[in-house]
Amino acid sequence: MEEAQVLRKGFALRQLMERLSVVEDLDFWRRLQPEAPITEHPWKALGDIPAPGRPEEARELAARLRHEGYFQTGPLVPEAMIRQMRSCIEAVRKAGFPPMFALVYDVFYQALAHARPTLEAMLGEDFQLVPNFWVYYVETKDDGKGFEPHRDAEYPDTIGVDGMPTVLTVWVALTDATPLNSCIYVVPIHRDPQYPNALRNLRTGGQRIALEDIRALPTQAGTVSCWNQYIYHWGSRSSQRARVPRISYALYCQRGDVSAVDDVRLDPRGPIGFGTRVALICRSLYRYSHLSIQENEDAMPLRAFMARHGVPLNPSRAVGAPPSTART
């Protein structure tokens, strides 16, 4: 199969479109994982999650975010949730779907509630989710690897006058991430000579980085890692000596008091029904595909599927134009 026919993370577009009728069958997903609920409002039963640790810890994380461009919490997500998320991902893979489709289950959204107090401290109480989702499954073999070196750099002007980001990448580890199974590596922004240019030019690479300034981020399961749009980072090569695969998922969050950066955003306390979830999953698969697929007429059924569930994809939308708010 030609590269242009395969999604960036290796799932064939045609195979996905042939299974759209299964994708939107709620009963199929419930039968696949009977112990994992799918409700209209995954956050409703949780209530407010108390802020972890001491109040000054949030200030320490914010100072780290300004100075180094990233921070990591301690393990926040309860072990029972982590086990259920891993079980969902394994079941979805066994059924022949990309791991992304595990996001139909409530537990992935409920887990984010445990990061909510930290995210409120960084982005304000009215922050919004930007559902550019991805679920990562890096296998324990020598050719397994995470995402190549890059800056997320999807949106310009996301550093406020106070030095704090208005958009954060939020990355949740579901297994321990180690140098052997593809932990994240970063170049702290104060050690990156090209970082100032990256704030103005979203295509800025990392050709001038000194190797000794690269920092590995071994991460315990349940930890939440966050970074800004312009820090240079990647997932390393895995190894057959790794004990477990590296499993994680990620999305963006943005301040609620600034212009929406993308077409779709979610209220982290509101409903997110099944139809919206499957459309957002397909949107992310489509969004991070090769450009040739995005322009391919064969992808029109996928666009129609997303529109039917209220999540249109409009990659040409100018930043700052009114977004849609996904609801069911």
Phi, psi and chi 1 to 4 in degrees:
 res  aa     phi    psi   chi1   chi2   chi3   chi4
   1 MET       -  133.7 -176.9  176.6  -70.9      -
   2 GLU   -66.9  149.1  -65.4  179.9    4.2      -
   3 GLU   -56.1  -35.9 -174.4  179.8   40.7      -
   4 ALA   -66.3  -13.6      -      -      -      -
   5 GLN   -96.5    3.1  -63.3  -59.6  -47.0      -
   6 VAL  -118.6  135.2  179.7      -      -      -
   7 LEU   -61.6  155.7  -68.7  171.4      -      -
   8 ARG   -52.9  -34.2 -173.8  172.6 -169.5  173.1
   9 LYS   -97.9   14.4  -67.8  -65.4 -178.0 -179.3
  10 GLY    98.1   15.0      -      -      -      -
  11 PHE  -108.2  130.3 -171.2   75.4      -      -
  12 ALA   -69.1  130.5      -      -      -      -
  13 LEU   -59.4  -44.8  176.5   67.7      -      -
  14 ARG   -62.6  -40.2 -171.9  170.8  -60.2  -79.7
  15 GLN   -60.9  -39.6  -73.4  176.9  -96.4      -
  16 LEU   -64.4  -46.4  174.5   59.0      -      -
  17 MET   -66.4  -32.8  -69.5 -166.5  -64.3      -
  18 GLU   -67.7  -19.4  -72.3  172.6   -7.2      -
  19 ARG  -110.0   16.1  -56.7 -174.3   75.8 -177.8
  20 LEU   -61.4  -34.3  -75.0  178.7      -      -
  21 SER   -64.8  -32.6   61.0      -      -      -
  22 VAL   -74.1  -40.9  176.6      -      -      -
  23 VAL   -55.6  -39.6  165.2      -      -      -
  24 GLU   -95.1   17.4   59.7 -176.6  -20.6      -
  25 ASP   -95.9   99.8 -179.4   -5.2      -      -
  26 LEU   -56.8  -40.7  175.0   58.4      -      -
  27 ASP   -63.5  -33.2  -70.4  -24.5      -      -
  28 PHE   -58.7  -48.1  168.1   80.8      -      -
  29 TRP   -69.2  -35.0  -61.6  108.3      -      -
  30 ARG   -68.0  -37.7  -75.7  178.0  167.7  161.3
  31 ARG   -68.3  -33.6  -71.4 -167.0  -57.9  -90.3
  32 LEU   -65.8  -39.5 -172.0   66.1      -      -
  33 GLN  -136.7   79.6  -82.0  -68.8   93.7      -
  34 PRO   -61.3  -24.8  -20.3   31.3      -      -
  35 GLU   -86.0   -4.0  -57.1  -57.2  -44.4      -
  36 ALA  -108.0  109.0      -      -      -      -
  37 PRO   -66.3  152.1  -19.0   31.4      -      -
  38 ILE  -130.4  104.7  -56.9  173.4      -      -
  39 THR  -120.1  174.6   66.9      -      -      -
  40 GLU   -77.3  -22.5  -69.9  -65.1  -58.4      -
  41 HIS  -138.8   81.7 -158.8  -42.2      -      -
  42 PRO   -63.0  -25.2   23.4  -33.9      -      -
  43 TRP   -88.3  -13.8  -67.4  -62.5      -      -
  44 LYS   -61.0  -39.2 -165.8  169.0 -173.8  178.2
  45 ALA   -77.0  -11.9      -      -      -      -
  46 LEU   -85.0  -31.3  -68.7 -178.7      -      -
  47 GLY    69.0 -159.8      -      -      -      -
  48 ASP   -85.3  135.3  -72.2  -33.7      -      -
  49 ILE   -95.2  125.2  -54.5  -69.2      -      -
  50 PRO   -64.7  148.4   22.4  -31.7      -      -
  51 ALA   -64.5  135.4      -      -      -      -
  52 PRO   -76.9  149.5   28.6  -33.4      -      -
  53 GLY    69.2 -160.9      -      -      -      -
  54 ARG   -85.9  150.8  -48.0 -180.0  -45.7  -83.8
  55 PRO   -56.1  -34.4  -24.0   32.2      -      -
  56 GLU   -71.1  -15.8   58.0  -92.6   25.9      -
  57 GLU   -64.1  -36.8  -73.5 -178.7    1.6      -
  58 ALA   -62.8  -38.9      -      -      -      -
  59 ARG   -65.7  -37.6  -67.8 -167.3  -68.4  -87.4
  60 GLU   -64.7  -42.0  -67.2  169.1    5.5      -
  61 LEU   -65.4  -40.2  -66.3  178.7      -      -
  62 ALA   -63.7  -40.9      -      -      -      -
  63 ALA   -64.0  -38.7      -      -      -      -
  64 ARG   -65.3  -40.1 -158.8  172.6  -55.8  163.4
  65 LEU   -63.4  -41.6 -176.6   60.0      -      -
  66 ARG   -64.9  -44.6  -74.9 -168.8 -171.5   92.1
  67 HIS   -81.2  -41.1 -178.0   59.4      -      -
  68 GLU  -110.4  -13.3  -61.8 -170.6  -41.1      -
  69 GLY    89.7    0.0      -      -      -      -
  70 TYR  -157.2  166.3   78.9   97.1      -      -
  71 PHE  -153.9  162.8   68.5   83.5      -      -
  72 GLN  -130.1  138.3  -65.7 -178.4  -73.2      -
  73 THR   -84.4  176.1   69.1      -      -      -
  74 GLY   -76.0  178.2      -      -      -      -
  75 PRO   -59.8  121.9  -25.5   35.6      -      -
  76 LEU  -109.3  -32.9  -66.1 -179.5      -      -
  77 VAL   -85.1  128.9 -178.2      -      -      -
  78 PRO   -59.7  147.1  -23.6   33.6      -      -
  79 GLU   -57.9  -37.5  177.7   60.2   30.9      -
  80 ALA   -62.4  -39.3      -      -      -      -
  81 MET   -66.1  -41.5  -80.1 -170.4  169.0      -
  82 ILE   -61.0  -45.0  -66.9  170.3      -      -
  83 ARG   -60.5  -42.4  -73.1 -164.3  -57.3  -91.2
  84 GLN   -67.0  -39.8 -172.6  172.4   76.7      -
  85 MET   -64.0  -42.3  -74.2 -173.2  -78.7      -
  86 ARG   -63.3  -40.3  -70.8 -160.2  -58.3 -108.5
  87 SER   -62.9  -41.5  177.2      -      -      -
  88 CYS   -61.9  -45.3  -69.7      -      -      -
  89 ILE   -63.2  -43.8  -71.3  170.5      -      -
  90 GLU   -64.3  -39.7  -64.9  -70.6    2.7      -
  91 ALA   -65.7  -40.1      -      -      -      -
  92 VAL   -65.8  -42.8  165.7      -      -      -
  93 ARG   -62.7  -42.6  -67.6 -179.4   75.7 -117.8
  94 LYS   -63.0  -31.5 -172.8  175.4  179.6  179.3
  95 ALA   -78.2   -3.3      -      -      -      -
  96 GLY    91.7   15.3      -      -      -      -
  97 PHE  -105.1  156.2  -74.1   92.3      -      -
  98 PRO   -59.1  146.7  -19.4   30.9      -      -
  99 PRO   -53.5  -24.2  -24.4   33.2      -      -
 100 MET   -50.7  -33.7  -77.0  -81.5  -72.3      -
 101 PHE   -71.2   -8.2  -78.1   98.7      -      -
 102 ALA   -62.5  -19.6      -      -      -      -
 103 LEU   -70.9    2.4  -65.4  172.4      -      -
 104 VAL   -71.5  -19.1  -61.5      -      -      -
 105 TYR   -90.1  144.0  -62.6  106.0      -      -
 106 ASP   -55.8  -36.3  -76.0    3.4      -      -
 107 VAL   -59.9  -29.9   63.5      -      -      -
 108 PHE   -68.8  -32.5  -70.1   87.0      -      -
 109 TYR   -80.3  -39.0  -54.8   91.3      -      -
 110 GLN   -63.4  -36.0  -68.8  170.2  -17.4      -
 111 ALA   -60.5  -35.1      -      -      -      -
 112 LEU   -64.0  -25.4  -67.8  172.2      -      -
 113 ALA   -61.7  -27.8      -      -      -      -
 114 HIS   -73.2  -19.3  -69.1  -86.6      -      -
 115 ALA   -92.9   -8.2      -      -      -      -
 116 ARG   -58.1  -46.5 -172.7 -172.2  -65.7  149.1
 117 PRO   -59.3  -38.6  -25.2   36.4      -      -
 118 THR   -67.0  -42.6  -59.7      -      -      -
 119 LEU   -67.3  -35.8  -66.3  172.5      -      -
 120 GLU   -62.6  -37.5  -73.0  179.2  -11.9      -
 121 ALA   -65.6  -29.5      -      -      -      -
 122 MET   -91.0  -36.2  -55.5  -59.7  145.1      -
 123 LEU  -118.5   -4.4  -62.6  170.8      -      -
 124 GLY    96.3  157.5      -      -      -      -
 125 GLU   -66.7  -20.6  -67.0 -175.3   -1.3      -
 126 ASP   -99.9   23.6   56.8  -10.4      -      -
 127 PHE   -62.0  157.3   80.0   91.3      -      -
 128 GLN  -123.4  152.2  -59.8  -77.8  -66.2      -
 129 LEU   -85.7  135.4  -53.4 -177.5      -      -
 130 VAL  -107.4  103.0 -178.5      -      -      -
 131 PRO   -81.2   55.7   31.1  -35.2      -      -
 132 ASN   -86.2   76.3  -65.9  -10.6      -      -
 133 PHE   -75.7  152.2  -65.0  122.7      -      -
 134 TRP  -151.1  142.2 -159.0  -95.8      -      -
 135 VAL  -111.2  126.7  174.6      -      -      -
 136 TYR  -105.3  134.3  -60.2   86.6      -      -
 137 TYR  -136.7   98.4 -167.1  105.2      -      -
 138 VAL   -99.5  114.7 -179.6      -      -      -
 139 GLU   -74.9  160.0  -62.6 -172.5   61.5      -
 140 THR   -86.5   72.0   55.1      -      -      -
 141 LYS  -149.8  161.9   53.6 -174.0 -177.0 -180.0
 142 ASP   -67.5  -21.1  -71.5  -16.2      -      -
 143 ASP   -99.9    6.3   59.6   -7.4      -      -
 144 GLY   -74.8  145.2      -      -      -      -
 145 LYS  -160.1  159.8   67.8 -177.7 -178.0   69.5
 146 GLY   -85.8 -164.1      -      -      -      -
 147 PHE   -66.5  144.6 -138.2  159.7      -      -
 148 GLU   -66.1  162.0   66.8  -86.4    4.7      -
 149 PRO   -54.2  131.7  -27.4   36.0      -      -
 150 HIS  -167.8  168.6   67.6  -71.5      -      -
 151 ARG  -109.8  138.6  -55.4  177.1 -164.9  -85.1
 152 ASP   -57.1  -52.1  -69.8  -23.8      -      -
 153 ALA    40.3   46.5      -      -      -      -
 154 GLU   -89.5  -21.1  -67.9 -162.4   52.1      -
 155 TYR  -133.3  137.3  -44.9  112.2      -      -
 156 PRO   -83.2  161.8   31.3  -34.5      -      -
 157 ASP    57.1   50.9  -57.4  -38.7      -      -
 158 THR  -113.4   25.5   65.7      -      -      -
 159 ILE  -117.0  121.9  -56.7  -65.0      -      -
 160 GLY   -74.7  171.7      -      -      -      -
 161 VAL   -64.6  -21.0  -65.8      -      -      -
 162 ASP   -86.5    3.5   60.0   -6.5      -      -
 163 GLY    84.8   -1.9      -      -      -      -
 164 MET   -91.6  140.7  -73.6  -68.8  -75.9      -
 165 PRO   -66.4  147.5  -15.6   28.2      -      -
 166 THR   -97.2  -10.2   57.9      -      -      -
 167 VAL  -132.2  134.0  174.7      -      -      -
 168 LEU  -124.4  140.4  -81.5  178.7      -      -
 169 THR   -81.1  132.7  -62.2      -      -      -
 170 VAL  -117.9  119.0  179.5      -      -      -
 171 TRP  -123.7  118.2 -169.0   88.5      -      -
 172 VAL  -109.0  119.8 -175.9      -      -      -
 173 ALA   -84.3  127.4      -      -      -      -
 174 LEU  -105.0  -12.0  -57.3 -176.9      -      -
 175 THR  -133.0  162.7   57.0      -      -      -
 176 ASP   -59.8  133.2  -69.1  -10.0      -      -
 177 ALA  -105.5  124.8      -      -      -      -
 178 THR  -129.3  168.4   72.2      -      -      -
 179 PRO   -59.6  -21.5  -29.2   37.6      -      -
 180 LEU   -84.5  -22.3  -78.7  179.9      -      -
 181 ASN  -118.8   22.6   74.4   -7.4      -      -
 182 SER    86.1   59.1 -177.5      -      -      -
 183 CYS   -71.6  168.2   70.4      -      -      -
 184 ILE   -78.7  140.7  -61.5  -63.0      -      -
 185 TYR  -116.7  140.0  -75.0   73.4      -      -
 186 VAL  -132.3  160.7  -56.9      -      -      -
 187 VAL  -112.9  106.1  179.8      -      -      -
 188 PRO   -50.6  140.1  -25.9   35.6      -      -
 189 ILE   -62.7  -26.6   60.6  176.2      -      -
 190 HIS   -77.6   -7.5   68.3  -65.6      -      -
 191 ARG  -109.2    7.8  -58.8  -57.3  -52.3  169.1
 192 ASP  -108.5  107.5  178.8   -3.6      -      -
 193 PRO   -67.5  -18.3   23.3  -32.9      -      -
 194 GLN   -96.0   -2.2  -67.9  171.8  -93.4      -
 195 TYR   -59.4  -45.0  178.5   77.3      -      -
 196 PRO   -57.4  -37.4  -26.0   36.4      -      -
 197 ASN   -70.2  -33.2 -173.1   60.6      -      -
 198 ALA   -62.6  -26.7      -      -      -      -
 199 LEU   -65.2  -26.8  -63.5  173.0      -      -
 200 ARG  -104.4  -27.8  -58.6 -176.5  -61.9  -86.1
 201 ASN  -124.2  108.0 -179.4   -0.4      -      -
 202 LEU   -67.4  -11.3  -61.9 -175.5      -      -
 203 ARG   -94.0    6.6  -63.8  178.0  179.2  -91.0
 204 THR   -63.2  131.0  -58.8      -      -      -
 205 GLY   -93.3 -151.0      -      -      -      -
 206 GLY  -139.6   42.6      -      -      -      -
 207 GLN   -73.6  -17.8  -59.9   86.0   -5.4      -
 208 ARG  -106.9   17.6  -68.8  161.2   46.6 -160.3
 209 ILE   -80.7  133.9  -70.0  165.9      -      -
 210 ALA   -79.8  135.3      -      -      -      -
 211 LEU   -58.9  -34.8  -66.7 -179.9      -      -
 212 GLU   -70.4  -11.2   61.7  -91.7   27.6      -
 213 ASP   -91.4   -3.3  -71.5  -30.5      -      -
 214 ILE   -76.1  136.0  -65.3  169.1      -      -
 215 ARG  -121.8  124.6 -175.6  173.8  -62.9  170.7
 216 ALA   -80.9  144.7      -      -      -      -
 217 LEU  -122.4   71.6  -57.2 -178.1      -      -
 218 PRO   -56.6  138.2  -21.0   32.5      -      -
 219 THR  -139.1  131.6  -54.9      -      -      -
 220 GLN   -78.8  148.3  -74.1 -177.4  -95.3      -
 221 ALA   -56.2  138.7      -      -      -      -
 222 GLY    92.2   -8.0      -      -      -      -
 223 THR   -77.6  144.9  -65.2      -      -      -
 224 VAL  -110.9  122.3  177.1      -      -      -
 225 SER  -108.8  139.8  -57.2      -      -      -
 226 CYS  -134.0  143.8  -62.9      -      -      -
 227 TRP  -149.9  164.6   52.3   81.4      -      -
 228 ASN   -84.6  178.4   72.9   26.5      -      -
 229 GLN   -71.9  -14.6  -82.6  -81.9  -65.2      -
 230 TYR  -119.0   -1.1  -46.1  111.2      -      -
 231 ILE   -72.3  141.8 -170.6  172.1      -      -
 232 TYR   -86.0  127.8 -158.5   63.4      -      -
 233 HIS  -158.8  168.5   64.9  -73.9      -      -
 234 TRP  -168.4  168.7   59.7   93.0      -      -
 235 GLY  -102.8  132.1      -      -      -      -
 236 SER   -76.3  174.3   62.1      -      -      -
 237 ARG   -70.0  139.8 -179.3   76.1   63.3 -179.0
 238 SER   -85.5 -174.1 -172.4      -      -      -
 239 SER  -148.9  149.7  167.1      -      -      -
 240 GLN   -67.1  -13.9   61.7 -178.2  -22.6      -
 241 ARG   -85.1   -4.3  -64.6 -167.8  -65.7  112.2
 242 ALA   -65.5  141.9      -      -      -      -
 243 ARG   -73.2  -41.0 -104.8 -170.8  -19.2  102.8
 244 VAL  -138.7  155.9  -65.0      -      -      -
 245 PRO   -65.0  158.2   22.6  -31.3      -      -
 246 ARG   -92.8  113.1 -168.4  -99.7  -87.4  171.0
 247 ILE  -118.0  132.3  -53.5  174.3      -      -
 248 SER  -160.4  169.4   58.6      -      -      -
 249 TYR  -143.8  159.0   71.2  110.7      -      -
 250 ALA  -147.2  158.1      -      -      -      -
 251 LEU  -160.1 -179.4   72.6  159.6      -      -
 252 TYR  -108.8  156.0  -64.0  145.6      -      -
 253 CYS  -131.2  149.2  -67.3      -      -      -
 254 GLN  -135.1  157.6   74.9  154.1   93.3      -
 255 ARG   -60.0  145.7  -70.0 -169.2   64.8   91.8
 256 GLY   -85.9  -12.5      -      -      -      -
 257 ASP  -101.1   15.5   59.1   -7.2      -      -
 258 VAL  -122.0  166.7  -59.7      -      -      -
 259 SER   -59.2  142.7  -63.0      -      -      -
 260 ALA   -61.5  135.8      -      -      -      -
 261 VAL   -91.1  -13.4  -64.2      -      -      -
 262 ASP  -142.6  174.5 -143.5  -51.1      -      -
 263 ASP   -67.5  -32.4  -69.8  -53.8      -      -
 264 VAL  -127.7  139.1 -176.4      -      -      -
 265 ARG  -144.6  158.2   56.6 -177.4  176.5  176.0
 266 LEU  -126.2  142.4  -60.7  171.9      -      -
 267 ASP   -77.9  119.8 -178.6  -13.7      -      -
 268 PRO   -70.1    4.0   26.1  -33.6      -      -
 269 ARG  -122.4    2.3  -71.3 -174.3  171.2   85.0
 270 GLY   -99.4 -177.6      -      -      -      -
 271 PRO   -74.2  152.1   27.3  -34.0      -      -
 272 ILE  -149.2   93.6  173.0  172.0      -      -
 273 GLY   -75.9  173.8      -      -      -      -
 274 PHE   -59.9  -46.3  171.5   73.0      -      -
 275 GLY   -59.9  -41.1      -      -      -      -
 276 THR   -63.9  -40.9  -62.3      -      -      -
 277 ARG   -61.3  -49.3  -64.4  179.9 -154.8 -172.9
 278 VAL   -65.3  -34.6  -65.6      -      -      -
 279 ALA   -67.3  -40.1      -      -      -      -
 280 LEU   -67.6  -35.7  -70.2  173.0      -      -
 281 ILE   -61.9  -49.0  -68.8  164.0      -      -
 282 CYS   -64.1  -37.0  -70.6      -      -      -
 283 ARG   -58.6  -44.6  173.9 -177.0 -178.7  -91.2
 284 SER   -68.0  -40.8  -69.9      -      -      -
 285 LEU   -58.9  -42.8  -74.7  167.7      -      -
 286 TYR   -69.7  -41.5 -173.4   84.1      -      -
 287 ARG   -63.6  -39.8 -178.4 -174.3 -173.4   95.7
 288 TYR   -97.6   24.1  -63.9  116.5      -      -
 289 SER   -88.2  173.6   68.1      -      -      -
 290 HIS   -63.4  147.6  -66.4  -71.7      -      -
 291 LEU   -57.3  -33.7 -175.3   61.7      -      -
 292 SER   -62.7  -30.3   56.5      -      -      -
 293 ILE   -74.6  -40.0  -71.1  178.7      -      -
 294 GLN   -61.1  -29.2  -67.9 -176.2    0.8      -
 295 GLU   -95.6    0.2  -63.9  173.1  -14.6      -
 296 ASN   -80.2  128.8 -167.2  -30.1      -      -
 297 GLU   -61.8  -26.6  -70.5 -174.4    5.3      -
 298 ASP   -62.7  -18.4  -69.8  -18.4      -      -
 299 ALA   -85.1   -1.4      -      -      -      -
 300 MET   -57.9  -38.5  -69.7  -52.8  -65.1      -
 301 PRO   -58.8  -33.6  -25.0   34.7      -      -
 302 LEU   -70.1  -40.3 -171.8   55.1      -      -
 303 ARG   -62.0  -43.3  -65.4 -176.8   69.1  102.1
 304 ALA   -64.0  -38.3      -      -      -      -
 305 PHE   -59.9  -46.7  173.3   86.9      -      -
 306 MET   -65.1  -42.8  -69.5 -174.5  -71.2      -
 307 ALA   -62.7  -37.2      -      -      -      -
 308 ARG   -62.7  -27.7 -174.9  162.6   72.2 -110.0
 309 HIS  -100.4   15.9  -71.9  -73.8      -      -
 310 GLY    78.8   19.7      -      -      -      -
 311 VAL  -128.7   79.1 -176.3      -      -      -
 312 PRO   -70.6  153.8   27.8  -34.8      -      -
 313 LEU  -109.5  122.9 -179.6   71.2      -      -
 314 ASN  -136.2   76.9 -179.0   17.2      -      -
 315 PRO   -63.8  -14.9   22.7  -31.6      -      -
 316 SER   -90.9    1.6   62.5      -      -      -
 317 ARG   -60.5  132.0 -178.1 -174.4   69.3   81.8
 318 ALA   -68.2  140.4      -      -      -      -
 319 VAL   -59.0  133.3  173.0      -      -      -
 320 GLY    96.6  -12.6      -      -      -      -
 321 ALA   -68.7  156.4      -      -      -      -
 322 PRO   -59.8  131.4  -22.4   33.1      -      -
 323 PRO   -87.8  168.4   35.3  -35.4      -      -
 324 SER   -93.3  151.7   61.6      -      -      -
 325 THR  -112.7  116.1  -59.0      -      -      -
 326 ALA   -69.0  126.4      -      -      -      -
 327 ARG  -143.5  161.9  -69.1  -72.8 -175.8  -91.4
 328 THR  -124.1      -   55.8      -      -      -
